[in-house]
Structure formats: C-alpha cells, structure tokens
Amino acid sequence: MDDVTAGPDARLAFSYRAKNANLVLAGTGKVTVIVDGRTTKTIDVSGSPTLYRLTDDKDPRTARLELRLDEGLEAYAFAFG
C-alpha cells in the first residue's frame, strides 16, 4: 500500500515514544493534531506529498497521538525523531 486516503470523519490514533512525530501528507484540507487528549495544532495541507511536523518536544516522551483528517487527504508515511 502506497498511501491511505481519508474518508468522512477520518481519525488515526496511536501511542509513540519520540521527541517528534512527522507525517507525509498530500491533498487539500486540514489535520487536527491531538496529543494526550489536548488539541495542539491544526495543519493546513495543500499540494503534493510533503513532510509535516506533528509534534516537537525537547526530550523524548511517550504520548498518545490522535489525528483528525479532512476527507480526501492522503497520508503516506510516519517518521519519528
């Protein structure tokens, strides 16, 4: 599978341990980033596949990440640092 296209009310949630989480996204729409139950940012996505920073912490931490994606957005790959 090369990518996933968001349907209506698309959500993706998982736990991770890292300083930052990134996701390659394409299309046109918004992604709401929720960390440990708190909305931290909304990302405007537009165009061809681009790496977007979802979180950016000083030190590695374990957190629960939830993404709410507008319908039609394409998600390709996660990267953690």
Beta strands, then each sheet from edge to edge (+ up, - down):
strand 1: 4-5
strand 2: 10-35
strand 3: 38-69
strand 4: 74-80
sheet 1: 1+ 4- 2+ 3-
end
